[in-house]
């Protein structure tokens, strides 16, 4: 108590060497994106599902309720 202790993880974070859970990559890993309406109570005005399905690597896409869109890629 009362003694300042240096954080041992700070140098790795500053240098960009620290590895976080979001940095992990494994074979056949799936990635997803959830885009929500930026306005509280807002709804998706339009969504071109076919456009995303045709993009390379897209495995699943669709609306989540009436206020968000999800895209999954592998």
N, C-alpha and C positions, 0 to 999 in steps of 0.2 A: 504494500500500500504506500502510495506517495512517491513511488519510484517509476519514472517513465521507462518503458521497455520498448526497444525498437521492434518493429514488425519485420519478421524474416521473409515474408512473401512480397513485400513492396518492390524490391529490385527486379524480380522476375516479371511482375506486372508492368512496371515501367518500360522494361526492355522488350516486352511482347513475348517473352519466353514461357510465361505461365500457361498451363493448359487447363481449360475449363470444360465442363460437360458439353457445352455447345460446340466445342472444337473437335470432339471425338468423331471419327469416321470409321465405320466398319463395312465389310463387303455386304452388298445387297440392302443397304440401309435406305429406308424411305424418308423423304422430306415432305413436310406439309407447310402450307401457308394458309392462314385464316385472315381474311380481310373483312373487318367489321365496318358498319356504317359509322362515319365520324360524328354523326348527330344523334343525340339521345332520342330514342323513339323513331328514328329514321328507318327507311326501308330501302332495299336494293331496287334501284330504278331500272337497271337492265344488266344482263349478264350473257355474254356470248359463249355458252358452254361448248359448242362445237369448235370454236377457235382454240380453246385450251386443250380439248381432247385430241386435236390434230397436232399440237406442238410435241416435239420430241421428248420422250420420257414421261409425259403426263399419263398417269394411270387411273386417276379418279378426280372428278371435279363436280361441283354442284353447290346449290344454295343450302345454307344452314338456316333453317327457319326463314324469316323474311327480312333479316337484317345483316346477313353475313354470307360470304362465299368461301369455300375451301378448295384448295388444289393440292393433290398429292402426286409427287414424282418419285421415281426410283432411280 
